Each structure stands twice: as structure tokens, then as C-alpha cells.
Amino acid sequence: MSQGHGTLNIISDVEQVQGKSYDYIVVGGGTSGYPLAATLSKRFTVLLVERGGSPFGDPLIIEKKNFFRPMSQIDEFTSIEQELVSEEGVANQRGRVLGGSTVINGGLYTRTNTEYIARSGWDENLVKEAYE
Ligand SMILES: Cc1cc2nc3c(=O)[nH]c(=O)nc-3n(C[C@H](O)[C@H](O)[C@H](O)COP(=O)(O)OP(=O)(O)OC[C@H]3O[C@@H](n4cnc5c(N)ncnc54)[C@H](O)[C@@H]3O)c2cc1C
């Protein structure tokens, strides 16, 4: 992907950037790399190198009903999601796509039930207030 003065071009053919020079080259178009490149591109020419594909228009990524599907379609080299084991031995996944792990992550919001609150001896109103 190349950017210069606010414009964004997604390029999948390496030959199109071969021999060209840029003020900055950012490796990894993920959660941190993509906004970094976007910010730099306001004043400089930037080449953002991303090893994965583009998420735009991919139903596996943009349709909410498919949220868990990338997890079950993991391969070694090309899948949107990649399995890894950290240096401490913890199994995890990470994104292999423009947008990075943000493309595959998600947030959950839960509240406990009134039975649990009573059993814990908490004040139900305070708990409700704290949630809000
Ligand atoms: C399932 C899941 C749930 C999560 N839930 C939460 C949550 O609730 N709250 C929270 O704060 N965080 C959560 N995270 C973690 C969060 O998504 C990551 O910490 C964050 O996205 C990491 O950002 P990053 O920029 O460091 O890396 P990434 O966003 O992973 O970006 C790295 C990019 O670099 C690319 N890349 C890697 N190597 C190369 C290379 N050699 N050449 C070119 N490109 C390369 C990758 O393809 C990727 O696009 C979750 C993660 C996952 C997987």
C-alpha cells in the first residue's frame, strides 16, 4: 500500500513499487502500523508493507455473522488468522491482514445476575451504578 499526501493506493503487485523511494517505509499494516502510516502520509510519502490481504469487501471479515469463521479456517501461510505460541508458551492468534489483529478481535460485555450479587453480599444498586 502506498500513501502520499493523504492518498491511499492498495497495491498487490510488488513491481509497482520497485525502484521507487519513500520518506518512510512502515512494515506491518496492523493496529499500530496502519494509523502510523496514515498520520505520516499527511506530510510525507509512505510505503506500508502488509503481508496479508485487504479486508475491504471480504464477507468473512465485514459480516458480523462470520465473526468466528476465520478461527476455524487457519492455514500456515495465507489465512486471515494465524496461530502462534508466545515465547512463554501461550497459544494465541493474530491477524494476517490489512488492519491486523483488530480485524479479528472483539469485545465482550457481561453483567452478573442478581443471585450472584446477593450471594456475594453486594449492594445491588451500587453494583448497577458501577456497571453504568
Ligand atoms: C481474538 C483476539 C481478541 C483480542 N481481544 C482484545 C481485547 O479485547 N482488547 C484488547 O485491547 N486487545 C485485544 N486483542 C489484542 C489486540 O488485537 C492486539 O494487541 C493488537 O491488535 C496488536 O496490534 P499490533 O499493531 O501490535 O499488531 P497487529 O494488529 O497484529 O498488526 C501486525 C501486522 O503486521 C503484519 N506483519 C507481521 N509480520 C509482517 C512482515 N514480516 N511483513 C509485513 N507485514 C507483517 C501482520 O499481518 C499484521 O497485519 C485481541 C486479539 C485477538 C487475536
PDBQT file of the ligand as one rigid body, heavy atoms in Angstrom, charges set to zero:
ROOT
HETATM    1  C1  LIG A 201      -9.087 -12.916  19.237  1.00  0.00    +0.000 C 
HETATM    2  C2  LIG A 201      -8.415 -11.669  19.791  1.00  0.00    +0.000 A 
HETATM    3  C3  LIG A 201      -9.081 -10.908  20.745  1.00  0.00    +0.000 A 
HETATM    4  C4  LIG A 201      -8.479  -9.765  21.276  1.00  0.00    +0.000 A 
HETATM    5  N1  LIG A 201      -9.173  -9.013  22.190  1.00  0.00    +0.000 NA
HETATM    6  C5  LIG A 201      -8.645  -7.865  22.643  1.00  0.00    +0.000 A 
HETATM    7  C6  LIG A 201      -9.352  -7.033  23.565  1.00  0.00    +0.000 A 
HETATM    8  O1  LIG A 201     -10.478  -7.320  23.956  1.00  0.00    +0.000 OA
HETATM    9  N2  LIG A 201      -8.749  -5.897  23.999  1.00  0.00    +0.000 N 
HETATM   10  C7  LIG A 201      -7.505  -5.526  23.574  1.00  0.00    +0.000 A 
HETATM   11  O2  LIG A 201      -7.021  -4.469  23.982  1.00  0.00    +0.000 OA
HETATM   12  N3  LIG A 201      -6.819  -6.303  22.725  1.00  0.00    +0.000 NA
HETATM   13  C8  LIG A 201      -7.345  -7.451  22.251  1.00  0.00    +0.000 A 
HETATM   14  N4  LIG A 201      -6.615  -8.234  21.393  1.00  0.00    +0.000 N 
HETATM   15  C9  LIG A 201      -5.235  -7.845  21.105  1.00  0.00    +0.000 C 
HETATM   16  C10 LIG A 201      -5.135  -6.733  20.058  1.00  0.00    +0.000 C 
HETATM   17  O3  LIG A 201      -5.948  -7.019  18.927  1.00  0.00    +0.000 OA
HETATM   18  C11 LIG A 201      -3.657  -6.647  19.679  1.00  0.00    +0.000 C 
HETATM   19  O4  LIG A 201      -2.877  -6.431  20.828  1.00  0.00    +0.000 OA
HETATM   20  C12 LIG A 201      -3.373  -5.526  18.716  1.00  0.00    +0.000 C 
HETATM   21  O5  LIG A 201      -4.242  -5.578  17.597  1.00  0.00    +0.000 OA
HETATM   22  C13 LIG A 201      -1.919  -5.633  18.280  1.00  0.00    +0.000 C 
HETATM   23  O6  LIG A 201      -1.604  -4.533  17.455  1.00  0.00    +0.000 OA
HETATM   24  P1  LIG A 201      -0.239  -4.501  16.671  1.00  0.00    +0.000 P 
HETATM   25  O7  LIG A 201      -0.257  -3.281  15.805  1.00  0.00    +0.000 OA
HETATM   26  O8  LIG A 201       0.889  -4.671  17.629  1.00  0.00    +0.000 OA
HETATM   27  O9  LIG A 201      -0.220  -5.823  15.784  1.00  0.00    +0.000 OA
HETATM   28  P2  LIG A 201      -1.274  -6.304  14.700  1.00  0.00    +0.000 P 
HETATM   29  O10 LIG A 201      -2.546  -5.523  14.731  1.00  0.00    +0.000 OA
HETATM   30  O11 LIG A 201      -1.369  -7.776  14.819  1.00  0.00    +0.000 OA
HETATM   31  O12 LIG A 201      -0.560  -5.907  13.347  1.00  0.00    +0.000 OA
HETATM   32  C14 LIG A 201       0.616  -6.522  12.888  1.00  0.00    +0.000 C 
HETATM   33  C15 LIG A 201       0.519  -6.513  11.346  1.00  0.00    +0.000 C 
HETATM   34  O13 LIG A 201       1.808  -6.768  10.826  1.00  0.00    +0.000 OA
HETATM   35  C16 LIG A 201       1.692  -7.680   9.754  1.00  0.00    +0.000 C 
HETATM   36  N5  LIG A 201       3.002  -8.332   9.643  1.00  0.00    +0.000 N 
HETATM   37  C17 LIG A 201       3.609  -9.149  10.545  1.00  0.00    +0.000 A 
HETATM   38  N6  LIG A 201       4.812  -9.523  10.093  1.00  0.00    +0.000 NA
HETATM   39  C18 LIG A 201       4.981  -8.887   8.889  1.00  0.00    +0.000 A 
HETATM   40  C19 LIG A 201       6.037  -8.865   7.930  1.00  0.00    +0.000 A 
HETATM   41  N7  LIG A 201       7.158  -9.563   8.128  1.00  0.00    +0.000 N 
HETATM   42  N8  LIG A 201       5.862  -8.121   6.811  1.00  0.00    +0.000 NA
HETATM   43  C20 LIG A 201       4.735  -7.419   6.606  1.00  0.00    +0.000 A 
HETATM   44  N9  LIG A 201       3.689  -7.404   7.488  1.00  0.00    +0.000 NA
HETATM   45  C21 LIG A 201       3.827  -8.136   8.603  1.00  0.00    +0.000 A 
HETATM   46  C22 LIG A 201       0.561  -8.613  10.155  1.00  0.00    +0.000 C 
HETATM   47  O14 LIG A 201      -0.022  -9.260   9.045  1.00  0.00    +0.000 OA
HETATM   48  C23 LIG A 201      -0.403  -7.612  10.821  1.00  0.00    +0.000 C 
HETATM   49  O15 LIG A 201      -1.319  -7.054   9.903  1.00  0.00    +0.000 OA
HETATM   50  C24 LIG A 201      -7.174  -9.383  20.856  1.00  0.00    +0.000 A 
HETATM   51  C25 LIG A 201      -6.514 -10.152  19.897  1.00  0.00    +0.000 A 
HETATM   52  C26 LIG A 201      -7.115 -11.277  19.367  1.00  0.00    +0.000 A 
HETATM   53  C27 LIG A 201      -6.378 -12.081  18.320  1.00  0.00    +0.000 C 
ENDROOT
TORSDOF 0
